[in-house]
Amino acid sequence: MKLKDTGLNKEELKELSEKYIIDTYERFDFIAETAKDMELFDESGNSYLDFYAGIAVNSAGNCNEKVVAAVKDQVSDIMHTFNYPYTIPQVLLARLICETIQMDKIFFQNTGTEANEAMIKMARKYGVETYGADKYHIVTAKKSFHGRTYGSLSATGQPDNGCQIGYNPILPGFSYADFNDLSSFKEACTENTIGIMIEPVQGEGGVHPATIEFMTGLRAFCDEKGILLLLDEVQTGWCRTGEIMAFMHYNIKPDIVSMAKAMGGGMPIGAICATEQVAKAFSTGSHGTTYGGNPVCCAASYAQITELLQRKLAENAKNMGEYFKEQLTTLPNVKDVRGMGLLVGVELDNAIALDVKHACFDKKLLVTAIGTKIIRMVPPLILTKEDCDKAVSILREAIEESIK
Ligand SMILES: *Cc1c(COP(=O)(O)O)cnc(C)c1O
C-alpha cells in the first residue's frame, strides 16, 4: 500500500496510529513505505540506510528478489492448510535446514519467542519422561533475552527490565546465572536441572559474545551431568555472526537450537532443531500450532536460506563485520566496540545512545539503541565497504553533535 492511494497525509496517518494502536514502541518519525536491499524509503521517496534490518531479519537484503518471487508463487498455489496434509515447501525446508546445520529433526513455529517456548517445553518433557517428575529446572543467563511470551519471558534473566515488570508470577523452575561465568552456571544447577539455555551472543543484553571457554565448558558440563544445552539462535542464526549458526564458531553442537528472525527473510517463521533422541519427547498431540510451517512462510524461508548460502553471506558478515568494527573504533567517545560478524554493539562513554540514534535518523541512517550507552547495528548481510564507510561517517557526526 502507498500513502498516496489512501487519501491520507503523513500527519493524518500518524494520528490514526495514535488513536487506534496500543503502542509499546518508541517510533521513528517515519513511514516505511517501500524497501530494497540496504535501503528503506518513505512516502516521499527519501532513502534511509538500513542498519537494523527489521531487527536482524532482512539479512539477504530488504525485499530480496528471490524471497519475493517465492512468496508470490506460493501464495497463489496454497496459502494455508494446517498441518494435517503434507506440504511441499515445509518438507523441503526441513531437509534443507537439517542437512545444512547437521541437526536431526525440526519443528516449525511462527516467531522467536514461540520457538523458545517449544525448546523449553521439549526440554522439560524430555526431562520428566527420561528422569522423573522433578526434572524440569532450567538455568539461563542474567541479562538474557528470550522473548515476550510467558515461558520465554520467564527464561529471560532481567527481573528489573520493563519487559518483566508487572507480569508476576512468572513461570517457576528457572534460575539465572552470570553469562560467561562457568562456575556461576555450575552452581545454579541442581539435581533437578534438565537444561542450560543461553544465547551465543547476548543481543538485547548489550551485544556480548560467549567466550570459547564458556561455551565449550558448558557443553562438557552438560554432557557430564546429562543436562541439555539449549541455544537460542533466534538472532544469531543464519549467517549473522559470520558462520551459518553461531554454535559453529565453538565447534560444539546443541541438543536443541531455536531460530527465527533471519530465516524467513521478512515472513514470520521460527523453528527448533533437536537431536533425534531429544526430539522424541514430542509425539502426536503433545505440541502444535495452527500456522507453524505455513507453506508461504516455508517457501520464503527456503528462498531466503538458499540466498544466504549461495551468496556466501556468512563469509561477507565475517569480513564486513571485521572491517566495520575496525572503522567504528576510530569514532570519538567510544568505550568499546564488540560483537560477532554483523551483530555489532558500540558502547559509548556517555549516556547519549538515544541522542545518537535520533541524530542518525535525522541523517537518514537507521540504528537501534540498547539502554542509554549502546548503539546496536544488525544490517543486512549484503552490505559493502561503502555502506560501512557511510554509516561510520554519519555516526561520527551524530556522536559529535550529541556530545555537545
Ligand atoms: C528477537 C529475539 C527473540 C524473540 O523473537 P520474536 O520473534 O520477537 O518473538 C528471542 N530470542 C532472541 C535472542 C531474540 O533476539
The ligand as an SDF file (V2000), in Angstrom:
LIG
                    3D

 15 15  0  0  0  0  0  0  0  0999 V2000
   14.2080  -11.4160   18.9510 C   0  0  0  0  0  0  0  0  0  0  0  0
   14.6110  -12.4730   19.8780 C   0  0  0  0  0  0  0  0  0  0  0  0
   13.6640  -13.3420   20.4630 C   0  0  0  0  0  0  0  0  0  0  0  0
   12.1840  -13.1750   20.2580 C   0  0  0  0  0  0  0  0  0  0  0  0
   11.7860  -13.3600   18.9330 O   0  0  0  0  0  0  0  0  0  0  0  0
   10.3690  -12.8250   18.4620 P   0  0  0  0  0  0  0  0  0  0  0  0
   10.2650  -13.2820   17.0390 O   0  0  0  0  0  0  0  0  0  0  0  0
   10.3550  -11.3470   18.6280 O   0  0  0  0  0  0  0  0  0  0  0  0
    9.3490  -13.4730   19.3240 O   0  0  0  0  0  0  0  0  0  0  0  0
   14.1260  -14.3700   21.2520 C   0  0  0  0  0  0  0  0  0  0  0  0
   15.4360  -14.5400   21.4920 N   0  0  0  0  0  0  0  0  0  0  0  0
   16.3770  -13.7280   20.9540 C   0  0  0  0  0  0  0  0  0  0  0  0
   17.8120  -13.9860   21.2370 C   0  0  0  0  0  0  0  0  0  0  0  0
   15.9950  -12.6570   20.1520 C   0  0  0  0  0  0  0  0  0  0  0  0
   16.9100  -11.8350   19.6510 O   0  0  0  0  0  0  0  0  0  0  0  0
  1  2  1  0
  2  3  1  0
  2 14  2  0
  3  4  1  0
  3 10  2  0
  4  5  1  0
  5  6  1  0
  6  7  2  0
  6  8  1  0
  6  9  1  0
 10 11  1  0
 11 12  2  0
 12 13  1  0
 12 14  1  0
 14 15  1  0
M  END
$$$$
